[in-house]
């Protein structure tokens, strides 16, 4: 059997591959390897370039002559003699890639290889020169000496160039890393600005969602929160509008029976009736108006009770017949006791629905109460099964009382309660009315039937 993957399971590996930690590691490794490779290429090119220049020019001779000139200037400035070995060795030690020997009459008197004069060999014997040796005369305080200077400017230049390349590559590495981090920091700043916009109350601006890392998940959650807050705000506005409309309607509906009730009680209390029959008539009208006010208060209580139940957990999905069989029987019996006929047409289809049964009974009570107050008992109430696409339910239809019959005026509070309960069950209610027909339709989402 093929196993269905969970939602988001495929995106989790992608999230791990593109997490901020992975991005920083890739950025560090990429920038580091790139800079190391660049350093090796530039260092190789530097070595070849300096060596090529040295082989095709008098670069070594010029640099050696310059170094000998610097030594001559040092000797004259310090007024050194050939016996000032420490000062000579200190100067040689400060020069890069430099070795030096001093001769008097072809006898070595100093060597940077062996600075101690006692360790110089040859026992004062002459040491021959070769023509290729880069020698020059240097004048000390105690006479002229021949200097042999071994200096490799190519290595010096490569060393200095390598140091410069290291500084360049380190700076380039930092620049690349900071440039890569700048994109992440800019995204964080953008999210911060958009959150501030949300804090100001503007929920119309969407949160920017890009990439596939932790910041992406955070942005997606923020945008979902924005949508949820917007939906809650719209629902609160709709609820507030309903409450205001309901208060306006109830104020009007209560004022009429209360005015009539006060009028009749004033007549009875003042004895302004002509006979006991007229008194009984006034008392009956007082009772009728009091019951009408009681019905209005019951409707208000029902509406307040429904709106207070903010969280509704639907029952498990069951067939249509199991949900509505018993409530419909009680509904028909209640109408029959008051002289109303009831025609049921429930069809053959037994779809599976998911409802909250306490709400179903309260909805049926509201519909029955509405029928008993406003429907014409001379015409039967029709209850039939309805199927519309992925929705199914019941339609209740009746013929309203004619206006001249003097029936009670509808307050619509019961219908508001029914609509609220249906919305809490993720269901739909439709109301249509003409002079000769009133119909209320309850539609619930059809659930897939269980298969063994």
C-alpha positions in Angstrom: 0.0 0.0 0.0 1.3 3.4 -0.9 1.8 5.6 2.1 0.6 9.2 1.8 3.2 11.8 2.8 2.3 14.2 5.4 1.8 17.9 4.4 5.1 19.7 4.5 7.2 16.5 4.7 8.9 17.3 1.4 9.6 20.8 2.4 11.4 19.9 5.7 14.6 18.6 3.9 14.6 21.7 1.8 14.2 23.8 4.9 17.2 22.0 6.5 19.3 22.5 3.4 18.5 26.2 3.3 18.5 26.9 7.0 20.4 30.0 8.3 23.1 27.7 9.8 23.6 26.0 6.4 23.6 29.3 4.6 26.3 30.7 6.9 28.4 27.5 6.6 28.1 27.6 2.8 29.0 31.3 2.8 32.0 30.8 5.0 33.3 27.8 3.1 32.6 29.3 -0.3 34.2 32.6 0.6 37.1 30.9 2.3 37.8 28.5 -0.6 37.4 31.3 -3.2 39.8 33.5 -1.4 42.4 30.7 -0.8 42.2 29.8 -4.5 42.5 33.4 -5.5 45.5 33.8 -3.2 47.3 30.7 -4.6 46.7 31.9 -8.2 47.9 35.4 -7.5 50.9 34.2 -5.5 51.9 31.9 -8.3 51.5 34.7 -10.8 53.5 37.0 -8.6 56.4 34.6 -8.3 56.5 34.0 -12.0 56.2 37.7 -12.8 59.0 38.8 -10.5 61.3 35.9 -11.6 60.6 36.7 -15.3 61.4 40.3 -14.6 64.6 39.5 -12.8 65.8 37.1 -15.5 65.2 39.6 -18.3 66.6 42.7 -16.6 69.4 43.9 -14.4 67.0 43.8 -11.4 69.3 41.7 -9.2 72.4 43.8 -9.9 70.6 47.1 -9.3 69.0 45.9 -6.0 72.4 44.5 -4.8 74.1 47.7 -5.7 71.4 49.7 -3.8 71.8 47.4 -0.8 75.7 47.9 -0.8 75.1 51.7 -1.1 72.9 51.5 2.0 75.6 49.6 3.9 78.3 52.2 2.9 76.0 55.0 4.1 75.5 53.1 7.4 79.2 52.7 7.9 80.0 56.3 7.2 77.2 57.5 9.4 78.2 55.3 12.3 82.0 55.8 11.6 82.5 52.0 11.8 85.7 50.2 11.5 86.2 46.6 10.4 86.3 45.5 14.1 82.8 46.8 14.9 81.3 43.3 14.4 78.2 43.8 16.5 77.0 46.8 14.6 77.7 45.2 11.3 75.9 42.0 12.3 73.0 44.1 13.6 72.6 45.8 10.2 72.8 42.6 8.3 70.2 41.0 10.6 67.8 43.8 9.8 68.0 43.1 6.0 65.8 40.4 4.5 67.5 37.6 2.5 71.0 39.2 2.9 74.4 37.6 3.7 77.7 39.5 3.6 81.4 38.8 3.8 84.2 41.4 4.2 87.7 41.0 2.9 91.0 42.9 3.3 93.6 42.0 0.8 91.7 38.8 0.0 91.6 37.8 3.7 88.2 37.4 5.2 87.7 39.6 8.2 84.0 39.2 8.6 81.2 36.8 7.6 77.5 37.0 8.5 77.6 33.2 8.5 80.1 33.3 11.3 79.9 36.7 13.0 82.5 35.8 15.6 86.0 36.8 14.3 87.6 34.0 16.3 85.6 31.4 14.3 86.7 32.8 10.9 88.8 30.2 9.2 91.7 30.3 6.8 94.1 31.6 9.6 94.6 34.8 7.7 95.4 33.1 4.5 94.3 34.7 1.3 91.0 33.7 -0.1 90.7 33.9 -3.9 87.9 35.9 -5.6 86.0 34.7 -8.6 84.9 37.1 -11.3 81.2 36.3 -11.0 81.2 37.3 -7.3 79.3 40.6 -6.8 81.9 42.5 -4.9 82.4 46.2 -4.2 84.6 48.4 -2.1 83.4 49.8 1.2 85.4 52.4 3.1 85.6 51.9 6.9 87.4 54.1 9.4 90.4 51.8 9.4 90.6 51.4 5.6 89.1 50.0 2.5 87.5 46.5 2.5 86.0 44.4 -0.2 82.4 43.4 0.4 80.7 40.3 -1.0 76.9 40.7 -0.7 74.5 37.8 -1.3 71.1 39.3 -1.7 68.0 37.8 -3.5 65.5 40.7 -4.2 63.2 38.2 -5.9 62.5 36.5 -2.6 62.1 39.8 -0.9 59.6 41.1 -3.4 57.7 37.8 -3.3 57.5 38.0 0.4 56.2 41.6 0.4 53.8 40.8 -2.4 52.6 37.7 -0.5 51.9 39.8 2.6 49.9 42.2 0.4 48.0 39.3 -1.2 47.1 38.0 2.3 45.7 41.3 3.3 43.8 41.6 0.0 42.3 38.1 0.3 41.4 38.5 4.0 39.7 41.8 3.1 37.9 40.2 0.1 36.8 37.3 2.3 35.3 39.7 4.9 33.6 41.7 2.1 32.1 38.7 0.5 30.9 37.3 3.9 29.4 40.7 5.0 27.8 41.1 1.6 26.2 37.6 1.9 25.0 38.5 5.5 23.7 41.8 4.3 20.9 40.1 2.3 19.8 38.3 5.4 20.0 41.4 7.6 18.0 43.4 5.0 15.3 40.7 5.0 15.2 40.9 8.8 14.9 44.7 8.7 12.1 44.4 6.1 10.2 41.9 8.3 10.6 44.3 11.2 9.2 47.2 9.2 6.2 45.1 8.1 5.5 44.0 11.7 5.5 47.6 12.8 3.0 48.3 10.1 0.8 45.5 11.5 1.2 46.9 15.0 -0.1 50.2 13.7 -3.3 48.4 12.7 -2.8 48.2 8.9 -3.4 44.5 8.0 -3.8 45.1 4.3 -0.1 45.0 3.5 1.1 41.4 3.1 4.3 40.1 4.7 7.1 39.4 2.3 7.7 35.7 2.1 10.9 34.6 0.2 13.5 31.9 0.4 13.1 28.6 2.3 14.8 29.1 5.7 13.8 29.9 9.2 13.1 33.5 8.3 10.8 32.3 5.6 8.9 30.2 8.1 8.7 33.2 10.4 7.4 35.4 7.6 4.8 32.8 6.6 3.6 32.6 10.2 3.4 36.4 10.4 1.4 36.6 7.2 -1.0 33.9 8.4 -1.3 35.8 11.7 -2.1 38.9 9.7 -4.8 37.1 7.7 -6.2 35.6 10.9 -6.3 39.0 12.6 -7.9 40.5 9.6 -10.6 37.8 9.5 -11.2 38.2 13.3 -11.5 42.0 12.8 -14.0 41.6 10.0 -16.0 39.0 12.1 -16.0 41.4 15.1 -17.2 44.2 12.8 -19.9 42.0 11.4 -20.9 40.9 14.9 -21.0 44.5 16.1 -23.1 45.5 13.2 -25.5 42.6 13.9 -25.7 43.5 17.5 -26.5 47.2 16.7 -29.1 46.1 14.1 -30.6 43.7 16.6 -30.7 46.3 19.4 -32.4 48.7 16.9 -35.0 46.1 15.9 -35.6 44.9 19.5 -36.1 48.5 20.7 -38.8 49.0 18.0 -40.4 45.5 18.6 -40.5 46.0 22.4 -41.8 49.6 22.3 -45.1 48.6 20.4 -46.3 45.8 22.8 -45.1 47.7 25.9 -47.1 50.8 24.8 -50.1 48.7 24.2 -49.6 46.8 27.5 -49.3 50.1 29.5 -52.5 51.4 27.8 -54.6 48.4 28.7 -53.2 48.2 32.3 -54.0 51.9 32.7 -57.6 51.3 31.5 -58.0 48.3 33.8 -56.4 50.1 36.8 -58.6 53.2 36.2 -61.8 51.1 35.9 -62.5 52.5 32.4 -64.3 49.5 31.2 -68.1 49.1 30.7 -68.6 45.4 31.5 -67.0 42.3 32.7 -66.8 41.0 29.2 -64.8 44.1 28.2 -62.6 43.6 31.2 -61.9 40.0 30.2 -61.1 41.2 26.7 -58.6 43.8 28.0 -57.0 41.1 30.3 -56.7 38.8 27.4 -54.9 41.5 25.4 -52.6 42.2 28.3 -51.8 38.5 28.5 -51.1 38.4 24.8 -48.7 41.4 24.9 -46.9 40.0 28.0 -46.4 36.7 26.2 -45.1 38.5 23.1 -42.6 40.4 25.3 -41.6 37.1 26.9 -41.0 35.6 23.5 -38.8 38.5 22.6 -36.8 38.1 25.8 -36.5 34.3 25.1 -35.2 35.1 21.6 -32.6 37.5 23.0 -31.5 34.9 25.6 -31.2 32.3 22.8 -29.1 34.7 20.7 -26.9 35.5 23.7 -26.4 31.8 24.5 -25.4 31.0 20.9 -22.9 33.9 20.7 -21.4 33.0 24.0 -20.5 29.4 22.9 -17.5 30.5 21.0 -15.9 27.1 20.5 -18.0 24.2 19.1 -16.6 20.7 18.7 -18.5 18.8 16.0 -19.7 15.3 16.6 -18.3 12.4 14.5 -19.6 12.1 11.0 -22.8 9.9 10.8 -25.5 9.3 8.2 -28.3 11.8 7.6 -31.0 9.5 9.0 -29.3 9.1 12.4 -29.0 12.9 12.8 -32.4 14.1 11.8 -34.8 11.2 12.4 -35.6 11.9 16.0 -35.6 15.8 15.8 -37.9 15.6 12.7 -40.3 13.3 14.6 -40.5 15.7 17.5 -40.8 18.7 15.1 -43.8 17.1 13.3 -45.4 16.1 16.6 -45.1 19.7 17.9 -46.7 21.2 14.8 -49.4 18.5 14.8 -50.4 19.4 18.4 -51.0 23.0 17.3 -53.1 22.0 14.2 -50.3 22.2 11.6 -49.9 19.5 9.0 -46.4 18.4 8.1 -45.3 16.8 4.8 -41.9 15.0 4.9 -40.0 14.1 1.7 -36.6 12.9 2.8 -35.7 11.0 -0.4 -33.6 7.8 -0.6 -30.0 9.2 -0.3 -28.5 8.8 3.2 -25.4 11.1 3.0 -22.9 11.4 5.8 -22.8 14.7 7.7 -21.0 16.2 10.7 -23.0 18.4 13.0 -23.3 19.5 16.6 -26.5 17.8 17.7 -27.5 20.3 20.6 -27.5 23.0 17.9 -29.7 20.9 15.6 -32.4 20.7 18.3 -32.2 24.4 19.1 -32.4 25.2 15.3 -35.5 23.0 15.0 -37.1 24.7 18.0 -36.5 28.1 16.5 -37.9 27.1 13.1 -41.0 25.5 14.8 -41.5 28.6 16.9 -41.3 30.8 13.8 -43.8 28.6 12.0 -46.3 28.6 14.9 -46.2 32.4 15.1 -46.2 33.3 11.4 -47.3 30.4 9.3 -50.9 29.8 8.0 -52.2 26.5 9.6 -54.5 26.0 6.6 -51.5 25.0 4.6 -49.2 22.1 5.5 -45.5 22.7 6.3 -43.2 21.0 3.7 -39.9 19.5 4.9 -37.8 18.0 2.1 -34.2 16.7 1.6 -31.9 18.9 -0.4 -28.6 18.1 -2.2 -26.5 20.8 -3.8 -23.1 19.6 -5.0 -21.0 18.8 -1.9 -23.7 20.1 0.4 -26.9 18.5 1.7 -29.6 19.2 4.2 -33.2 20.1 4.7 -35.6 22.8 3.4 -38.6 24.0 5.5 -41.3 25.8 3.5 -44.7 27.2 4.7 -47.3 29.7 3.6 -47.1 32.9 5.8 -50.2 34.4 7.4 -51.8 37.2 5.4 -51.1 40.7 6.7 -54.8 41.3 7.4 -54.9 38.4 9.9 -53.2 40.5 12.6 -50.4 38.1 13.2 -47.4 39.0 15.2 -44.7 41.0 13.5 -41.5 39.1 13.0 -38.4 40.3 15.0 -35.9 38.1 13.0 -34.0 37.4 16.2 -34.7 33.7 15.9 -33.3 33.6 12.3 -30.2 35.4 13.5 -29.7 32.7 16.1 -30.1 30.0 13.5 -27.6 31.7 11.2 -25.1 32.0 14.0 -25.4 28.3 15.0 -25.1 27.2 11.4 -21.9 29.3 10.9 -20.4 27.7 14.0 -21.0 24.3 12.4 -19.3 25.5 9.1 -22.7 25.1 7.5 -24.9 27.4 5.4 -28.4 28.8 5.9 -30.6 30.3 3.1 -33.8 32.2 3.6 -36.2 33.1 0.8 -39.6 34.8 1.3 -42.5 35.9 -0.9 -46.1 36.9 -0.2 -47.1 33.2 -0.5 -44.1 31.3 0.5 -41.4 31.3 3.3 -38.5 28.9 3.0 -35.4 28.3 5.2 -32.8 25.9 3.9 -30.1 24.2 6.0 -27.0 23.0 4.1 -24.2 21.0 5.6 -20.9 19.8 4.0 -21.1 16.2 2.9 -18.4 14.0 4.4 -17.0 11.0 2.5 -18.7 7.7 3.5 -16.5 5.2 5.4 -15.5 2.1 3.5 -14.8 -1.2 5.1 
